[in-house]
Amino acid sequence: MRQKRYSSDLTDSQWEQIKRYFATGRRRKYDLRYHVLDAILYIVKTGTQWRMLPGEFARWRAAHYYFRRWREEGRIRCILSITCRSARRRAGRHGEPSALIVDCQSVPSTRAGGISSFDAFKKVNGRKRHIAARAQGLLWGLVVHAAGDHETQWALQLLAPVASRLDRVETVFADQAYQGLEETFDKKLDWTLEVVESDDDESGFSVDPKRWIVERTYGWFGGWRRLDREYERRVDSSETMVRFAMLRIALNRLD
């Protein structure tokens, strides 16, 4: 166990919730919780570079090795899905949502490279985080793509994997950017798409019905400095960084 602790570290009760998904009989030089998982959460929370990990964690190459391995396995995505179900049950809800809200967030890229383009509407050169959330704001679907790509180009890529995991979903709420996909959603997913329109009669800021949920989720991203911009060369690494942050947020609901 490390001597120094950080606010991004998992608590004992949070580790109890997920440690069985990391169970192994193999002996390691580093403890998966204290030296690896906490190291990755520290990077996502503080935005530091891998090579600048504090010495009490695993060596950065070891931490990055597990990050890549869990990214390729899809392990964090599976654990996040399980944890979101547990969080809903803890709140007295069914484990699976019956509706989803989808939206995009355009984020500027750094010089790290990788896929990116210019979003002419939001005047951002970078990528879009395309998410599907529900009432508690927890993440059920995520895909990262170039900012210049329209939402309709990636809606099915976002939701098709979600449809294979969730049986109760019947409705998807979205903004006007998704208009025209109603028939596609019905045929491909057997879901109903409901477009939520803004109240143009109101001056100044107004809260759109349903869609404020994803805006709140994007607000949570702001508390994780690694998510402030797109620092990752690979989009799947970017997605994994988001999932680590959301896993920690979901575990807070179970603490």
LUMMAR-267883 format. One line per 2 residues: their letters; for each residue y, z, x of N, C-alpha, C. Coordinates in Angstrom, 1 decimal, always signed. Layout:
# LUMMAR-267883
a> Y:Z:X:Y:Z:X:Y:Z:X | ... $
***
This chain:
# LUMMAR-267883
mr> -1.2:+0.0:+0.8:+0.0:+0.0:+0.0:+1.3:+0.0:+0.9 | +2.3:-0.8:+0.5:+3.5:-0.8:+1.2:+4.3:+0.5:+1.0 $
qk> +5.1:+0.8:+2.0:+6.0:+2.0:+2.0:+7.2:+1.7:+1.1 | +7.8:+0.5:+1.3:+9.0:+0.1:+0.6:+8.7:-0.6:-0.6 $
ry> +9.3:-0.3:-1.7:+9.1:-1.0:-3.0:+10.4:-1.6:-3.5 | +10.2:-2.7:-4.3:+11.3:-3.4:-4.8:+11.3:-3.5:-6.4 $
ss> +12.4:-3.7:-7.0:+12.4:-3.8:-8.5:+11.6:-4.9:-9.0 | +11.3:-5.9:-8.2:+10.6:-7.1:-8.7:+9.1:-6.8:-8.6 $
dl> +8.6:-5.7:-8.0:+7.2:-5.4:-7.9:+6.6:-5.1:-9.2 | +5.3:-5.4:-9.3:+4.5:-5.0:-10.5:+4.4:-3.5:-10.5 $
td> +4.4:-3.0:-11.7:+4.1:-1.6:-11.9:+2.6:-1.4:-12.0 | +2.1:-0.1:-11.9:+0.7:+0.1:-11.9:+0.1:-0.3:-13.2 $
sq> +0.8:-0.1:-14.3:+0.2:-0.5:-15.6:+0.2:-2.0:-15.8 | +1.2:-2.7:-15.2:+1.2:-4.1:-15.3:+0.1:-4.7:-14.5 $
we> -0.2:-4.2:-13.3:-1.3:-4.6:-12.5:-2.6:-4.4:-13.2 | -2.7:-3.3:-13.9:-4.0:-3.0:-14.7:-4.3:-4.1:-15.7 $
qi> -3.2:-4.7:-16.3:-3.3:-5.7:-17.3:-3.9:-7.0:-16.7 | -3.7:-7.3:-15.5:-4.0:-8.7:-14.9:-5.0:-8.6:-13.7 $
kr> -5.3:-7.5:-13.2:-6.0:-7.4:-11.9:-7.4:-8.0:-12.1 | -8.0:-8.0:-13.3:-9.4:-8.6:-13.4:-9.4:-10.1:-13.2 $
yf> -8.2:-10.7:-13.3:-8.1:-12.2:-13.1:-8.0:-12.5:-11.7 | -7.9:-11.5:-10.8:-7.8:-11.7:-9.4:-9.0:-11.0:-8.7 $
at> -10.0:-10.6:-9.5:-11.1:-9.8:-8.9:-11.9:-10.7:-8.0 | -12.3:-10.1:-6.8:-13.1:-10.8:-5.9:-13.8:-9.8:-4.9 $
gr> -15.0:-10.1:-4.5:-15.6:-9.2:-3.5:-15.3:-9.5:-2.1 | -14.5:-10.5:-1.9:-14.2:-10.9:-0.5:-13.2:-9.9:+0.1 $
rr> -13.4:-9.6:+1.4:-12.5:-8.7:+2.1:-11.4:-9.5:+2.7 | -10.2:-9.0:+2.5:-9.0:-9.7:+3.0:-8.1:-8.8:+3.8 $
ky> -7.3:-9.4:+4.7:-6.4:-8.7:+5.5:-5.3:-8.1:+4.7 | -4.9:-8.8:+3.6:-3.8:-8.4:+2.8:-4.2:-8.0:+1.4 $
dl> -3.6:-7.1:+0.8:-3.8:-6.7:-0.6:-3.1:-7.7:-1.5 | -3.9:-8.2:-2.4:-3.4:-9.3:-3.3:-2.2:-8.8:-4.1 $
ry> -2.2:-7.5:-4.5:-1.1:-7.0:-5.3:+0.1:-6.7:-4.5 | +0.0:-5.8:-3.5:+1.1:-5.3:-2.8:+1.7:-6.3:-1.8 $
hv> +0.8:-7.2:-1.2:+1.3:-8.0:-0.1:+1.5:-9.5:-0.5 | +0.8:-9.9:-1.6:+0.9:-11.3:-2.0:+1.6:-11.5:-3.4 $
ld> +1.1:-10.9:-4.5:+1.8:-11.1:-5.7:+3.2:-10.6:-5.7 | +3.4:-9.4:-5.2:+4.7:-8.8:-5.1:+5.6:-9.6:-4.2 $
ai> +5.0:-10.2:-3.2:+5.8:-11.1:-2.3:+6.3:-12.3:-3.0 | +5.5:-12.9:-3.8:+5.9:-14.1:-4.6:+7.0:-13.8:-5.6 $
ly> +6.8:-12.6:-6.3:+7.7:-12.2:-7.3:+9.1:-11.8:-6.6 | +9.0:-11.3:-5.4:+10.2:-11.0:-4.6:+11.0:-12.3:-4.4 $
iv> +10.3:-13.4:-4.0:+10.9:-14.7:-3.7:+11.6:-15.2:-5.0 | +10.8:-15.2:-6.1:+11.4:-15.7:-7.3:+12.6:-14.9:-7.8 $
kt> +12.5:-13.6:-7.6:+13.6:-12.8:-8.1:+14.9:-12.9:-7.2 | +14.7:-12.9:-5.9:+15.8:-12.9:-5.0:+16.3:-14.3:-4.5 $
gt> +15.4:-15.3:-4.6:+15.7:-16.6:-4.2:+15.6:-16.8:-2.7 | +15.0:-15.9:-2.0:+14.9:-16.0:-0.5:+14.0:-17.1:-0.1 $
qw> +14.0:-17.6:+1.1:+13.1:-18.6:+1.6:+11.8:-17.9:+2.0 | +10.7:-18.7:+2.0:+9.4:-18.2:+2.3:+9.4:-17.6:+3.7 $
rm> +10.1:-18.3:+4.6:+10.1:-17.8:+6.0:+10.9:-16.5:+6.2 | +11.6:-16.1:+5.2:+12.5:-14.9:+5.3:+11.9:-13.7:+4.5 $
lp> +10.6:-13.8:+4.2:+10.0:-12.6:+3.5:+10.1:-11.4:+4.4 | +10.4:-10.2:+3.8:+10.5:-9.0:+4.6:+9.1:-8.7:+5.2 $
ge> +9.1:-8.0:+6.3:+7.9:-7.7:+7.1:+6.8:-6.9:+6.4 | +7.2:-6.1:+5.3:+6.2:-5.3:+4.7:+5.3:-6.1:+3.7 $
fa> +5.6:-7.4:+3.5:+4.7:-8.2:+2.7:+3.8:-8.9:+3.7 | +2.9:-9.8:+3.1:+2.0:-10.6:+3.9:+2.9:-11.6:+4.7 $
rw> +2.3:-12.2:+5.7:+3.0:-13.2:+6.5:+3.3:-14.4:+5.5 | +4.4:-15.0:+5.7:+4.9:-16.0:+4.7:+3.8:-17.1:+4.5 $
ra> +3.2:-17.5:+5.5:+2.2:-18.6:+5.4:+1.0:-18.1:+4.5 | +0.6:-16.8:+4.6:-0.4:-16.3:+3.8:+0.0:-16.3:+2.3 $
ah> +1.2:-15.8:+2.1:+1.7:-15.7:+0.7:+1.9:-17.1:+0.1 | +2.3:-18.0:+0.9:+2.5:-19.4:+0.4:+1.1:-20.1:+0.2 $
yy> +0.2:-19.7:+1.0:-1.2:-20.3:+0.7:-1.7:-19.9:-0.6 | -1.6:-18.6:-1.0:-2.0:-18.2:-2.3:-1.2:-18.8:-3.4 $
fr> +0.1:-18.9:-3.2:+1.0:-19.6:-4.2:+0.4:-21.0:-4.5 | +0.2:-21.8:-3.4:-0.3:-23.1:-3.6:-1.7:-23.1:-4.2 $
rw> -2.5:-22.2:-3.8:-3.9:-22.2:-4.4:-3.9:-21.9:-5.9 | -3.1:-20.9:-6.3:-3.0:-20.5:-7.7:-2.3:-21.6:-8.5 $
re> -1.4:-22.3:-7.9:-0.7:-23.5:-8.5:-1.7:-24.5:-8.8 | -2.6:-24.9:-7.9:-3.6:-26.0:-8.1:-4.6:-25.5:-9.1 $
eg> -5.0:-24.3:-9.1:-6.0:-23.8:-10.0:-5.5:-23.7:-11.4 | -4.2:-23.6:-11.6:-3.6:-23.3:-12.9:-3.8:-21.8:-13.3 $
ri> -4.1:-21.0:-12.3:-4.4:-19.6:-12.6:-3.2:-18.8:-13.3 | -2.0:-19.0:-12.8:-0.9:-18.3:-13.3:-0.6:-18.8:-14.7 $
rc> -0.8:-20.1:-15.0:-0.6:-20.6:-16.3:-1.5:-20.0:-17.3 | -2.8:-19.8:-16.9:-3.8:-19.2:-17.8:-3.5:-17.7:-18.0 $
il> -3.1:-17.0:-17.0:-2.8:-15.6:-17.1:-1.6:-15.4:-18.0 | -0.6:-16.3:-17.8:+0.6:-16.2:-18.7:+0.3:-16.4:-20.1 $
si> -0.6:-17.3:-20.4:-1.0:-17.6:-21.8:-1.7:-16.3:-22.4 | -2.6:-15.7:-21.6:-3.3:-14.5:-22.1:-2.3:-13.4:-22.3 $
tc> -1.4:-13.2:-21.4:-0.4:-12.1:-21.4:+0.5:-12.3:-22.6 | +0.9:-13.5:-22.9:+1.8:-13.8:-24.1:+1.0:-13.4:-25.4 $
rs> -0.2:-13.7:-25.4:-1.0:-13.3:-26.6:-1.1:-11.8:-26.8 | -1.3:-11.1:-25.6:-1.3:-9.7:-25.7:+0.0:-9.1:-26.1 $
ar> +1.1:-9.7:-25.6:+2.4:-9.2:-26.0:+2.7:-9.3:-27.5 | +2.2:-10.5:-28.0:+2.4:-10.7:-29.5:+1.6:-9.6:-30.3 $
rr> +0.4:-9.4:-29.8:-0.4:-8.4:-30.5:+0.2:-7.0:-30.4 | +0.7:-6.7:-29.3:+1.4:-5.4:-29.1:+2.6:-5.2:-30.1 $
ag> +3.2:-6.3:-30.4:+4.4:-6.3:-31.3:+3.9:-6.4:-32.8 | +2.6:-6.4:-33.0:+2.1:-6.4:-34.4:+2.0:-7.8:-35.0 $
rh> +2.0:-8.8:-34.1:+1.9:-10.2:-34.6:+0.5:-10.8:-34.3 | +0.2:-11.9:-34.8:-1.0:-12.7:-34.5:-0.9:-13.1:-33.0 $
ge> -2.0:-13.2:-32.3:-2.0:-13.6:-30.9:-1.4:-14.9:-30.7 | -1.5:-15.9:-31.6:-1.0:-17.2:-31.4:+0.2:-17.5:-32.4 $
ps> +1.2:-18.2:-32.0:+2.3:-18.5:-32.9:+1.9:-19.6:-33.9 | +2.6:-19.6:-35.0:+2.4:-20.7:-36.0:+3.5:-21.8:-35.9 $
al> +4.5:-21.6:-35.1:+5.6:-22.5:-34.9:+6.1:-22.4:-33.5 | +6.7:-23.5:-33.0:+7.3:-23.5:-31.7:+8.7:-24.1:-31.7 $
iv> +9.5:-23.7:-30.8:+10.8:-24.3:-30.6:+10.9:-25.0:-29.2 | +11.3:-26.2:-29.2:+11.3:-27.0:-27.9:+12.8:-27.3:-27.6 $
dc> +13.1:-27.4:-26.3:+14.4:-27.7:-25.8:+14.3:-28.0:-24.3 | +15.4:-28.5:-23.7:+15.5:-28.8:-22.3:+16.7:-28.1:-21.7 $
qs> +16.5:-27.8:-20.4:+17.6:-27.2:-19.6:+17.8:-28.0:-18.4 | +19.0:-28.6:-18.2:+19.2:-29.4:-17.0:+19.7:-28.5:-15.8 $
vp> +19.1:-28.6:-14.7:+19.3:-27.7:-13.5:+19.6:-28.6:-12.3 | +20.7:-28.3:-11.6:+21.0:-29.1:-10.4:+19.9:-28.9:-9.3 $
st> +19.6:-30.0:-8.5:+18.7:-29.9:-7.4:+19.4:-29.6:-6.1 | +18.7:-29.1:-5.2:+19.3:-28.9:-3.8:+18.8:-30.1:-3.0 $
ra> +19.1:-30.0:-1.7:+18.7:-31.1:-0.8:+17.2:-31.1:-0.4 | +16.4:-30.2:-1.0:+15.0:-30.2:-0.7:+14.3:-31.5:-1.0 $
gg> +14.8:-32.3:-1.9:+14.2:-33.6:-2.2:+13.3:-33.5:-3.4 | +12.4:-34.5:-3.5:+11.5:-34.6:-4.7:+12.2:-35.3:-5.9 $
is> +11.5:-35.3:-7.0:+11.9:-36.0:-8.2:+13.2:-35.4:-8.7 | +14.2:-36.3:-9.0:+15.4:-35.9:-9.6:+16.2:-37.1:-10.0 $
sf> +17.1:-36.9:-10.9:+18.0:-38.0:-11.3:+19.2:-37.4:-12.1 | +20.1:-38.3:-12.5:+21.4:-37.8:-13.1:+21.3:-37.7:-14.6 $
da> +21.6:-36.6:-15.2:+21.7:-36.4:-16.6:+23.2:-36.7:-17.0 | +23.4:-37.9:-17.6:+24.8:-38.4:-17.9:+25.4:-37.5:-19.0 $
fk> +24.6:-36.9:-19.9:+25.2:-36.2:-21.0:+25.7:-34.8:-20.5 | +24.9:-34.1:-19.6:+25.3:-32.8:-19.1:+26.0:-32.9:-17.8 $
kv> +26.1:-34.1:-17.2:+26.7:-34.3:-15.9:+26.0:-33.4:-14.8 | +24.7:-33.5:-14.8:+23.9:-32.7:-13.8:+23.0:-33.7:-13.1 $
ng> +23.0:-33.6:-11.8:+22.0:-34.3:-10.9:+20.9:-33.4:-10.5 | +19.8:-33.6:-11.1:+18.7:-32.7:-10.8:+17.5:-32.9:-11.7 $
rk> +17.0:-31.8:-12.3:+15.8:-31.9:-13.1:+16.0:-31.2:-14.5 | +15.1:-31.4:-15.4:+15.1:-30.7:-16.7:+13.9:-29.9:-16.7 $
rh> +14.1:-28.6:-17.2:+13.0:-27.8:-17.6:+12.8:-27.9:-19.1 | +11.7:-28.4:-19.5:+11.4:-28.7:-20.9:+10.4:-27.6:-21.3 $
ia> +10.8:-26.8:-22.2:+9.9:-25.7:-22.6:+9.7:-25.6:-24.1 | +8.6:-24.9:-24.4:+8.2:-24.6:-25.8:+8.1:-23.1:-25.9 $
ar> +8.8:-22.4:-26.8:+8.8:-21.0:-26.9:+8.7:-20.6:-28.4 | +8.6:-19.3:-28.6:+8.5:-18.8:-30.0:+9.4:-17.6:-30.2 $
aq> +9.3:-16.9:-31.3:+10.2:-15.9:-31.7:+10.6:-14.9:-30.6 | +9.6:-14.4:-29.8:+9.8:-13.4:-28.8:+10.4:-14.1:-27.5 $
gl> +10.6:-15.4:-27.5:+11.1:-16.1:-26.3:+10.1:-16.3:-25.2 | +8.9:-16.0:-25.4:+7.9:-16.2:-24.4:+7.5:-17.6:-24.3 $
lw> +7.0:-18.0:-23.1:+6.7:-19.4:-22.8:+5.3:-19.8:-23.2 | +5.2:-20.9:-24.0:+3.9:-21.4:-24.4:+3.7:-22.8:-23.8 $
gl> +4.8:-23.5:-23.4:+4.6:-24.8:-22.8:+5.7:-25.1:-21.8 | +5.5:-25.8:-20.7:+6.5:-26.1:-19.7:+6.2:-27.4:-19.0 $
vv> +7.2:-28.2:-18.8:+7.0:-29.4:-18.0:+8.4:-29.6:-17.3 | +8.4:-29.9:-16.0:+9.7:-30.2:-15.3:+9.7:-31.6:-15.0 $
ha> +10.8:-32.3:-15.2:+10.9:-33.7:-14.9:+12.3:-34.1:-14.5 | +12.6:-35.3:-14.2:+13.9:-35.7:-13.8:+14.9:-35.5:-14.9 $
ag> +16.1:-35.1:-14.5:+17.1:-34.8:-15.5:+17.6:-36.1:-16.3 | +17.4:-37.2:-15.7:+17.9:-38.4:-16.4:+16.9:-38.9:-17.4 $
dh> +15.7:-38.4:-17.5:+14.7:-38.8:-18.5:+15.0:-38.1:-19.8 | +14.9:-38.9:-20.9:+15.3:-38.4:-22.2:+14.2:-37.5:-22.7 $
et> +14.5:-36.5:-23.6:+13.6:-35.5:-24.1:+12.4:-36.2:-24.8 | +12.7:-37.3:-25.5:+11.6:-38.0:-26.2:+10.5:-38.6:-25.3 $
qw> +10.9:-38.8:-24.1:+9.9:-39.4:-23.1:+8.8:-38.4:-22.7 | +9.2:-37.1:-22.8:+8.3:-36.0:-22.3:+7.8:-35.0:-23.4 $
al> +8.2:-35.3:-24.6:+7.8:-34.3:-25.7:+6.3:-34.2:-25.8 | +5.6:-35.3:-25.9:+4.2:-35.2:-26.0:+3.5:-34.7:-24.8 $
ql> +4.0:-35.0:-23.6:+3.4:-34.4:-22.4:+3.6:-32.9:-22.3 | +4.6:-32.4:-23.0:+4.8:-31.0:-23.0:+3.9:-30.4:-24.0 $
la> +3.8:-31.0:-25.2:+3.1:-30.3:-26.3:+1.6:-30.6:-26.5 | +1.2:-31.7:-25.9:-0.3:-32.0:-26.1:-1.1:-31.0:-25.4 $
pv> -0.8:-30.5:-24.2:-1.7:-29.4:-23.6:-1.6:-28.1:-24.5 | -0.4:-27.9:-25.1:-0.2:-26.7:-25.9:-1.1:-26.8:-27.1 $
as> -1.2:-28.0:-27.7:-2.0:-28.2:-28.9:-3.5:-28.0:-28.6 | -3.9:-28.2:-27.4:-5.3:-28.0:-27.1:-5.6:-26.5:-26.9 $
rl> -4.6:-25.7:-26.7:-4.8:-24.2:-26.5:-4.5:-23.4:-27.8 | -3.6:-23.9:-28.7:-3.2:-23.1:-29.8:-3.7:-23.8:-31.1 $
dr> -4.3:-23.0:-32.0:-4.9:-23.6:-33.2:-4.0:-23.3:-34.4 | -3.0:-22.4:-34.3:-2.3:-22.0:-35.5:-1.0:-22.8:-35.7 $
ve> -0.5:-23.5:-34.7:+0.8:-24.1:-34.8:+0.8:-25.2:-35.8 | +1.8:-25.2:-36.6:+2.0:-26.2:-37.7:+3.3:-26.9:-37.6 $
tv> +4.3:-26.2:-37.1:+5.7:-26.7:-37.1:+6.4:-26.6:-35.7 | +7.2:-27.6:-35.4:+8.0:-27.6:-34.2:+9.4:-27.8:-34.5 $
fa> +10.3:-26.9:-34.1:+11.7:-27.0:-34.3:+12.4:-27.5:-33.1 | +13.3:-28.5:-33.3:+14.0:-29.1:-32.2:+15.4:-29.5:-32.6 $
dq> +16.2:-30.0:-31.6:+17.6:-30.5:-31.9:+17.5:-32.0:-32.2 | +18.7:-32.5:-32.3:+18.8:-33.9:-32.8:+18.3:-34.9:-31.7 $
ay> +18.1:-34.5:-30.5:+17.6:-35.3:-29.4:+16.2:-35.8:-29.7 | +15.5:-35.1:-30.5:+14.1:-35.4:-30.8:+13.9:-36.2:-32.1 $
qg> +15.0:-36.6:-32.7:+14.9:-37.4:-33.9:+14.1:-38.7:-33.6 | +13.3:-39.1:-34.6:+12.5:-40.3:-34.4:+11.1:-40.0:-34.0 $
le> +10.8:-38.7:-33.6:+9.4:-38.4:-33.2:+8.6:-37.8:-34.3 | +9.1:-37.7:-35.5:+8.4:-37.0:-36.6:+7.1:-37.7:-36.9 $
et> +7.0:-39.0:-37.0:+5.7:-39.6:-37.2:+4.8:-39.5:-36.1 | +5.3:-39.5:-34.9:+4.4:-39.4:-33.7:+3.8:-38.0:-33.6 $
fd> +4.6:-37.0:-33.9:+4.1:-35.6:-34.0:+3.0:-35.5:-35.0 | +3.2:-36.1:-36.2:+2.3:-36.0:-37.3:+1.0:-36.7:-36.9 $
kk> +1.0:-37.8:-36.3:-0.2:-38.6:-36.0:-0.9:-38.0:-34.8 | -0.2:-37.7:-33.7:-0.8:-37.3:-32.5:-1.2:-35.8:-32.4 $
ld> -0.4:-35.0:-33.0:-0.6:-33.5:-32.9:-0.9:-32.9:-34.3 | -0.7:-33.6:-35.4:-0.9:-33.1:-36.7:+0.1:-31.9:-36.9 $
wt> +1.3:-32.0:-36.4:+2.3:-31.0:-36.5:+3.5:-31.6:-37.2 | +4.3:-30.8:-37.8:+5.5:-31.2:-38.5:+6.7:-30.9:-37.6 $
le> +7.5:-31.9:-37.3:+8.7:-31.8:-36.5:+9.9:-31.6:-37.5 | +10.6:-30.4:-37.3:+11.8:-30.2:-38.1:+13.0:-30.2:-37.1 $
vv> +14.0:-31.1:-37.4:+15.2:-31.2:-36.5:+16.2:-30.2:-37.1 | +16.7:-29.3:-36.2:+17.7:-28.3:-36.6:+19.1:-28.9:-36.2 $
es> +19.9:-29.1:-37.2:+21.2:-29.7:-36.9:+22.3:-28.6:-36.8 | +23.2:-28.8:-35.9:+24.3:-27.9:-35.6:+25.3:-28.0:-36.8 $
dd> +26.0:-26.9:-37.0:+27.0:-26.8:-38.0:+28.3:-27.3:-37.4 | +28.6:-28.6:-37.6:+29.8:-29.2:-37.0:+31.1:-28.7:-37.6 $
de> +31.0:-28.1:-38.8:+32.2:-27.6:-39.4:+32.8:-26.3:-38.8 | +32.0:-25.6:-38.0:+32.4:-24.4:-37.4:+33.1:-24.7:-36.1 $
sg> +34.2:-24.1:-35.8:+34.9:-24.3:-34.6:+34.5:-23.3:-33.6 | +34.5:-23.6:-32.3:+34.0:-22.7:-31.2:+32.5:-22.6:-31.2 $
fs> +32.1:-21.5:-30.6:+30.6:-21.3:-30.4:+30.0:-20.9:-31.7 | +28.8:-21.5:-31.9:+28.0:-21.1:-33.1:+26.5:-21.0:-32.7 $
vd> +25.8:-20.1:-33.3:+24.4:-19.9:-33.0:+23.6:-20.9:-33.9 | +22.8:-21.8:-33.3:+22.0:-22.7:-34.1:+20.8:-22.0:-34.6 $
pk> +20.4:-22.1:-35.8:+19.1:-21.5:-36.3:+17.9:-22.0:-35.5 | +17.0:-21.0:-35.2:+15.8:-21.3:-34.4:+16.1:-21.6:-32.9 $
rw> +17.0:-22.5:-32.6:+17.2:-22.9:-31.3:+17.8:-21.9:-30.4 | +18.4:-20.8:-30.9:+18.9:-19.7:-30.1:+17.8:-19.1:-29.3 $
iv> +16.6:-19.2:-29.8:+15.4:-18.5:-29.1:+15.2:-19.1:-27.7 | +15.2:-20.4:-27.6:+15.0:-21.0:-26.3:+16.2:-20.8:-25.4 $
er> +17.4:-20.7:-26.0:+18.6:-20.5:-25.2:+18.5:-19.1:-24.6 | +18.0:-18.1:-25.3:+17.8:-16.8:-24.8:+16.8:-16.8:-23.6 $
ty> +15.7:-17.6:-23.8:+14.8:-17.7:-22.7:+15.4:-18.3:-21.4 | +16.3:-19.3:-21.6:+17.0:-19.9:-20.5:+17.9:-18.8:-19.8 $
gw> +18.5:-17.9:-20.7:+19.3:-16.9:-20.2:+18.5:-15.9:-19.3 | +17.2:-15.7:-19.7:+16.4:-14.8:-18.8:+16.2:-15.5:-17.5 $
fg> +16.1:-16.8:-17.4:+15.9:-17.5:-16.2:+17.0:-17.1:-15.2 | +18.2:-16.9:-15.8:+19.4:-16.6:-14.9:+19.2:-15.3:-14.1 $
gw> +18.3:-14.5:-14.5:+18.1:-13.2:-13.8:+17.2:-13.4:-12.6 | +16.7:-14.6:-12.4:+15.7:-14.9:-11.3:+16.4:-16.0:-10.4 $
rr> +16.8:-15.6:-9.2:+17.7:-16.5:-8.4:+17.0:-17.7:-7.9 | +15.7:-17.7:-7.8:+15.0:-18.9:-7.4:+15.0:-20.0:-8.5 $
ld> +15.3:-19.6:-9.7:+15.4:-20.5:-10.8:+16.9:-20.9:-11.1 | +17.8:-20.4:-10.3:+19.2:-20.8:-10.5:+19.4:-22.3:-10.3 $
re> +18.7:-22.8:-9.3:+18.7:-24.3:-9.0:+17.3:-24.7:-8.8 | +17.1:-26.0:-8.6:+15.8:-26.6:-8.3:+15.6:-26.7:-6.8 $
ye> +15.0:-25.6:-6.2:+14.8:-25.6:-4.8:+13.5:-26.2:-4.3 | +12.6:-26.5:-5.2:+11.2:-26.9:-4.9:+11.2:-28.5:-4.7 $
rr> +10.4:-28.9:-3.7:+10.2:-30.4:-3.6:+9.3:-30.9:-4.7 | +8.3:-30.1:-5.0:+7.3:-30.6:-6.0:+7.6:-30.0:-7.4 $
vd> +7.5:-30.8:-8.4:+7.8:-30.3:-9.8:+6.7:-29.2:-10.2 | +5.5:-29.3:-9.7:+4.5:-28.3:-10.1:+4.8:-27.0:-9.5 $
ss> +5.4:-27.0:-8.3:+5.8:-25.8:-7.7:+7.0:-25.1:-8.5 | +7.9:-26.0:-9.0:+9.0:-25.5:-9.8:+8.4:-24.9:-11.1 $
et> +7.4:-25.5:-11.7:+6.8:-25.0:-12.9:+6.2:-23.6:-12.6 | +5.5:-23.5:-11.5:+4.8:-22.3:-11.1:+5.8:-21.1:-10.9 $
mv> +6.9:-21.4:-10.3:+8.0:-20.4:-10.1:+8.5:-19.9:-11.4 | +8.7:-20.8:-12.4:+9.1:-20.4:-13.7:+8.0:-19.5:-14.4 $
rf> +6.8:-19.9:-14.2:+5.7:-19.1:-14.9:+5.5:-17.7:-14.2 | +5.8:-17.6:-12.9:+5.7:-16.3:-12.3:+6.8:-15.4:-12.9 $
am> +8.0:-15.9:-13.1:+9.1:-15.1:-13.7:+8.8:-14.8:-15.1 | +8.2:-15.7:-15.9:+7.9:-15.4:-17.3:+6.7:-14.5:-17.4 $
lr> +5.8:-14.5:-16.5:+4.7:-13.6:-16.5:+5.2:-12.1:-16.3 | +6.1:-12.0:-15.4:+6.7:-10.6:-15.2:+7.5:-10.2:-16.4 $
ia> +8.2:-11.1:-17.1:+8.9:-10.7:-18.3:+7.9:-10.4:-19.4 | +6.8:-11.1:-19.5:+5.8:-10.8:-20.6:+5.1:-9.5:-20.3 $
ln> +4.9:-9.2:-19.0:+4.2:-7.9:-18.7:+5.1:-6.8:-19.0 | +6.4:-7.0:-19.0:+7.4:-5.9:-19.3:+7.1:-5.5:-20.8 $
rl> +6.7:-6.4:-21.6:+6.5:-6.1:-23.0:+5.2:-5.2:-23.2 | +4.4:-5.2:-22.2:+3.1:-4.4:-22.3:+3.2:-3.1:-21.5 $
d> +4.3:-2.9:-20.8:+4.4:-1.8:-19.9:+4.7:-0.5:-20.7 $
***
